[in-house]
Every structure is written in structure tokens, then in C-alpha cells.
Amino acid sequence: MTASLRTFSSLVLGGFALAAALSGCAMSAGTSPVPESTSAPDTSDTTYAPQAAWLDATSFVVKTWGDACAPQIGDIVAGDQSLELVLVDGTDEVCAAVQTAHGMYVGLPAAFDSSRPVELTVTDPGGESTELTLPGLVSGEIIPADRMPEQTPAAAWIDAHELAVLTWGSSTCMPASGAVEAVSENEAIVRLEESANEVCTMDLVPQITFVTAVGIDQDAKLTLDGYVDADGAPVVVTIAR
């Protein structure tokens, strides 16, 4: 998307096919073959272990590390409030050997209850598994079978100093990077840099951008610069609780 202001109501029609695919099941999308959205490794964590955080009451983000080619979900094993994501290498034959952060959007399967903890296992392409727990949300709910993603922006604290920002757009024009400008401890502006690609496909996928954020509270009001809702008002993203 190249327009300076993105109106999400104009994107909904193009996203019907994706929404149907995500309804009632966990899927990944928005991970480009050569991701533009990366961040420097957290030097306090030399293992680059997967991390996960709620985006809203129906979906969460998983952060993994690997080479420049984003992994894909090869299999999903659902249990009673437990979910295993089995990752496989992408289809690309040549991948730059540089540690790169990859963000994966996952919709919670039908009948799961996001007000209760969800036990998550992430198995990387090499077969190594990491166990994570998503805590129950105060705003959580039981996911109905016919639930469709709202296709609206969101944000999650992936750790104490980094946000995972969810937007929706073309799979070939991911945001290149992002920055947070603190207005005060309770308010900040999130700016995403547009993709350098000049030609964008007309599909609509979830896009994850990792953005360093310091000097603001965990519950700070986050305004997404350059994005407006159907009424033309600035988009304010709310951290799921």
C-alpha cells in the first residue's frame, strides 16, 4: 500500500477469502519470503527462543528467529486449551544466513477460551520445541466456530521493550520498519515505514512489525500514525488484557 493514509474499511472486501480461511482455525500469514520487518536480537537472550503474546481476545503473535526466510506452519495440533505449532522451512531455496526476527499471526481455534491460559508449544523446523503459556485475558471469550478476524490493527508487548504491531495489507508490501515516539509515559505515536516495493499485490494479510518501545507505560495509549478508521479518525491500538 502506498497511500499515506490507509482506511481499513476499504480493505475488508478484499479480505473476505482470508477471513474465511482464518475463521475457527489457527493460521499464519503476513510473513514475507524475505522479511523486511526485523529487529536487532535482544542481547539479554542469546538463545533466540520463541515468544508469544495476545493481540486481542481471538488471536496472538509468535516471534521466532531464523535465517532471512520466514518459516511456515506445517501442522497444528490442538488439545484442551493447548496448541502446538509445527514450523517448517519456507519454499525459498536460497536464504541469507542472518539472524532475523519473524512475526507470525495465529488465530485461536474455535471452542478455545481466551479468558483461560493457553499452553503453547512451538516446534521449529529443526525439531526443537519451546513451551510457552499465554495467560488468560480479562477480556477473553470462548471462540465461536463462525468467528471471522476483525482485520483491524492491534499491538502486543512481546517483551518489556518491544511491541509487535499488527496491520493488514499486501503480502508483498510489508512495513519495512517502525518506531515509537513517546508523547508522555501514557501516550505514544507508532510510525511504520512503508515497504520499498513499488508493486503491491491486492491481497490482504496480517502484517507483523516489531518495534522498539521505551519510555512508555505498558498501558500507554498508542496511536498508529497514518492510519484512519472508517470514520476518518486516527487508529488507536489497545493492548489486550
C-alpha positions in Angstrom: 0.0 0.0 0.0 1.4 3.3 -1.0 -1.2 5.8 0.2 -0.2 7.9 3.2 -3.5 7.3 4.9 -4.9 3.8 4.9 -8.6 3.3 5.5 -9.3 -0.2 6.8 -13.0 -0.2 5.6 -11.7 -0.1 2.1 -9.7 -3.3 2.7 -12.4 -5.5 4.1 -13.9 -6.6 0.8 -10.5 -7.8 -0.5 -10.0 -9.8 2.7 -13.1 -12.0 2.6 -11.2 -15.0 1.3 -8.6 -14.7 4.0 -11.1 -14.1 6.7 -12.9 -17.3 5.7 -9.7 -19.3 5.9 -8.9 -18.0 9.4 -12.4 -18.5 10.8 -12.4 -21.1 13.6 -8.8 -22.2 12.9 -5.3 -21.2 13.5 -3.4 -19.9 10.5 -0.3 -17.9 9.9 0.0 -15.2 7.3 1.9 -12.0 6.7 5.4 -13.5 6.8 7.2 -12.5 3.6 9.7 -14.8 2.0 12.5 -12.2 2.7 11.1 -10.2 5.6 11.7 -6.5 5.7 10.4 -6.2 9.3 13.3 -7.2 11.5 14.8 -6.0 14.8 18.2 -6.5 16.4 18.5 -9.5 18.7 17.8 -9.0 22.4 21.3 -9.3 23.7 20.0 -10.5 27.1 18.6 -13.6 25.3 21.3 -15.5 23.4 19.0 -18.4 22.7 16.6 -16.5 20.4 13.8 -18.6 21.9 10.3 -18.1 20.5 8.0 -15.6 22.3 4.2 -15.2 22.1 1.7 -12.5 23.2 -2.0 -11.9 22.8 -3.0 -9.4 20.0 -6.7 -9.5 21.0 -9.1 -12.0 22.5 -9.1 -14.1 19.4 -5.5 -14.1 18.1 -1.9 -13.9 19.2 1.6 -13.3 17.7 4.5 -15.6 17.8 8.0 -14.3 17.3 10.8 -16.6 16.1 14.3 -16.2 14.9 16.0 -17.8 11.9 17.6 -17.0 8.6 16.1 -14.4 6.2 13.4 -16.8 5.0 10.3 -16.9 7.2 9.2 -20.3 8.5 5.7 -21.5 7.8 3.2 -23.5 9.9 3.4 -27.1 8.7 0.9 -28.6 11.2 -1.3 -27.5 14.1 -2.1 -29.9 16.9 -5.0 -28.7 19.2 -5.8 -30.1 22.6 -7.8 -28.9 25.6 -6.5 -25.3 25.8 -3.3 -26.4 24.3 -1.9 -25.7 20.9 1.2 -27.0 19.1 2.6 -25.1 16.1 4.9 -27.2 14.0 7.0 -24.9 11.8 8.7 -25.9 8.6 11.1 -24.1 6.3 9.6 -21.9 3.6 9.7 -22.8 -0.1 12.6 -20.5 -0.9 15.8 -22.2 -2.0 18.3 -19.5 -1.0 18.1 -17.7 2.3 20.5 -15.1 3.7 22.3 -16.6 6.7 21.5 -13.7 9.0 19.6 -13.9 12.3 16.2 -12.4 11.5 13.1 -11.9 13.6 9.9 -13.3 12.1 6.4 -12.5 13.3 3.5 -14.9 12.8 -0.2 -14.1 13.3 -2.2 -17.0 14.7 -6.0 -17.1 15.1 -7.2 -19.0 18.2 -9.2 -22.2 17.2 -12.9 -22.5 17.8 -14.0 -23.6 21.3 -10.8 -22.3 22.9 -11.4 -19.9 25.8 -9.0 -16.9 25.8 -10.1 -16.0 29.3 -8.2 -19.1 30.4 -4.5 -19.8 29.9 -3.5 -21.4 26.7 -0.5 -23.7 26.7 1.5 -23.2 23.5 4.3 -25.4 22.1 6.3 -24.1 19.2 8.4 -26.7 17.3 10.9 -25.1 15.0 11.9 -26.6 11.6 14.9 -28.3 13.3 12.6 -30.2 15.6 13.4 -28.2 18.8 10.3 -27.4 20.9 9.6 -24.5 23.2 6.8 -24.4 25.7 5.0 -21.1 26.3 1.9 -20.0 28.3 -0.5 -17.3 27.2 -2.2 -16.1 30.3 -5.9 -15.8 30.4 -7.3 -12.4 29.4 -9.8 -10.4 31.4 -11.4 -9.6 28.1 -11.2 -13.2 26.9 -14.0 -15.2 25.4 -14.9 -18.7 24.0 -14.2 -18.6 20.3 -17.3 -19.4 18.2 -16.9 -21.6 15.1 -18.1 -18.8 12.8 -15.8 -16.1 14.1 -14.0 -14.0 11.4 -11.0 -11.8 12.2 -11.8 -8.2 12.5 -8.9 -7.1 10.3 -8.1 -4.2 12.5 -4.7 -3.1 13.8 -3.5 -4.2 17.2 -0.3 -4.3 19.3 1.2 -6.6 21.9 4.2 -6.3 24.2 6.4 -9.1 23.0 8.8 -8.2 25.9 9.3 -5.3 28.2 10.9 -3.1 25.5 9.4 -4.3 22.2 6.0 -4.1 20.6 4.6 -6.4 18.0 2.3 -4.2 15.8 -0.4 -5.9 13.7 -1.6 -4.2 10.5 -3.4 -5.6 7.4 -2.2 -5.2 3.9 -0.5 -6.6 0.9 1.7 -9.7 1.3 4.3 -8.3 -0.9 4.5 -4.8 0.7 5.2 -5.4 4.4 6.2 -2.4 6.5 9.9 -2.0 6.3 10.4 -1.0 10.0 8.8 1.0 12.7 9.5 3.5 15.5 7.7 4.7 18.6 7.6 8.4 19.6 6.8 8.8 23.3 4.5 11.8 23.8 4.4 11.1 27.5 4.6 8.0 29.7 0.9 7.4 29.0 0.8 8.1 25.3 2.9 7.4 22.2 2.8 7.5 18.4 3.7 4.4 16.4 5.1 5.1 13.0 5.6 2.3 10.4 7.9 2.8 7.4 6.3 1.8 4.1 7.7 -1.0 2.1 10.2 -0.1 -0.6 8.4 -2.3 -3.1 6.6 -0.3 -5.8 4.2 -3.1 -6.9 1.9 -4.5 -4.3 -0.5 -7.4 -4.7 -4.1 -6.8 -4.0 -4.4 -9.5 -1.3 -5.0 -8.7 2.4 -2.9 -10.4 5.0 -1.9 -9.8 8.6 1.4 -8.0 8.9 3.6 -8.0 12.0 6.2 -5.4 12.6 8.5 -5.5 15.7 9.1 -2.0 17.1 11.4 -1.0 20.0 9.4 1.0 22.6 11.0 2.6 25.6 9.9 5.4 28.0 6.2 4.5 27.9 3.9 2.6 30.3 2.6 -0.9 29.4 -0.9 0.5 29.2 0.1 3.6 27.2 -2.3 4.9 24.5 -0.8 4.0 21.1 -1.9 6.0 18.0 -0.9 4.4 14.7 0.4 7.3 12.6 -1.0 7.5 9.0 -3.9 5.1 9.6 -7.5 6.1 10.0 -10.7 4.1 10.7 -13.9 4.0 8.6 -14.9 7.4 10.1 -11.6 9.0 9.3 -10.5 9.1 12.9 -6.9 8.2 13.9 -6.4 4.5 14.7 -5.7 3.9 18.4 -4.5 0.3 19.2 -5.3 -1.2 22.6 -3.1 -3.8 24.3 -5.0 -6.9 25.1 -5.5 -7.5 28.8 
